[in-house]
Amino acid sequence: MSEIYASVNPGTGVGRYCTEARRTVFDSSAIQLREGGTWRPAGPAEAPWTDTRPDGRDFLCPGLKFVRAGANDHWTVRQ
């Protein structure tokens, strides 16, 4: 899951976080869900990769690259 709340820099047209977080890696791994008291890895029904080619512009940061590092339980975002 990746969700961005950002204010836009009027001089650049991109989210302020885009400049501030340059060279920062956002990683989410070993995502698990608890069901019936048991933890299990996220599967395609709960955590689908909905866009096969996410575009950084949709997140106010054109340089973002999205990597699906695991089937449904690991992703990485970087510039």
C-alpha positions as CSV (number, residue, x, y, z in Angstrom):
1,M,0.0,0.0,0.0
2,S,1.4,3.4,-0.9
3,E,-0.6,6.6,-0.1
4,I,0.9,10.1,-0.4
5,Y,-0.4,13.2,1.4
6,A,1.6,16.1,0.0
7,S,1.6,19.8,-0.6
8,V,2.7,20.9,-4.1
9,N,5.7,23.2,-4.5
10,P,4.3,25.8,-6.9
11,G,7.8,26.4,-8.4
12,T,8.3,22.8,-9.5
13,G,4.8,21.4,-9.6
14,V,5.8,18.3,-7.6
15,G,5.1,17.3,-4.0
16,R,7.5,18.8,-1.5
17,Y,8.3,15.4,-0.2
18,C,9.7,14.5,-3.6
19,T,12.6,16.8,-3.1
20,E,13.0,16.2,0.7
21,A,13.0,12.4,0.4
22,R,15.3,12.2,-2.6
23,R,17.5,9.0,-2.4
24,T,15.2,7.6,0.3
25,V,13.9,4.1,-0.1
26,F,10.4,3.2,1.1
27,D,10.2,-0.5,1.6
28,S,7.4,-2.7,2.9
29,S,8.2,-6.3,3.3
30,A,6.7,-9.4,5.0
31,I,3.2,-7.9,4.9
32,Q,0.9,-10.2,6.9
33,L,-2.8,-10.3,7.7
34,R,-4.3,-11.8,10.8
35,E,-7.3,-14.0,10.2
36,G,-8.9,-16.2,12.8
37,G,-6.1,-15.6,15.2
38,T,-3.4,-16.7,12.7
39,W,-0.9,-14.5,10.8
40,R,-0.3,-15.3,7.2
41,P,1.4,-13.5,4.2
42,A,-0.8,-11.1,2.2
43,G,-2.2,-12.8,-0.9
44,P,-3.6,-11.5,-4.2
45,A,-7.2,-11.1,-2.8
46,E,-6.2,-8.7,-0.1
47,A,-3.1,-7.0,-1.6
48,P,-3.3,-7.0,-5.4
49,W,-0.7,-5.1,-7.4
50,T,-3.5,-3.0,-9.1
51,D,-1.3,-1.1,-11.5
52,T,1.3,-3.0,-13.5
53,R,3.2,0.2,-14.3
54,P,2.7,2.8,-11.5
55,D,3.6,6.3,-12.6
56,G,5.4,8.6,-10.2
57,R,3.5,11.6,-11.6
58,D,0.4,10.1,-10.0
59,F,2.1,10.5,-6.7
60,L,3.4,14.1,-7.4
61,C,6.9,12.8,-7.9
62,P,7.9,11.9,-11.5
63,G,11.1,10.2,-10.5
64,L,9.5,7.5,-8.3
65,K,10.1,3.9,-9.3
66,F,8.0,1.1,-8.0
67,V,9.3,-2.4,-7.5
68,R,7.2,-5.4,-6.8
69,A,9.8,-7.3,-4.8
70,G,7.4,-10.1,-3.7
71,A,4.2,-11.6,-4.9
72,N,1.9,-9.6,-2.8
73,D,3.8,-9.0,0.4
74,H,6.8,-6.9,-0.5
75,W,7.2,-3.7,-2.4
76,T,9.8,-0.9,-2.7
77,V,9.5,2.7,-3.9
78,R,12.6,4.8,-4.6
79,Q,13.8,7.7,-6.7
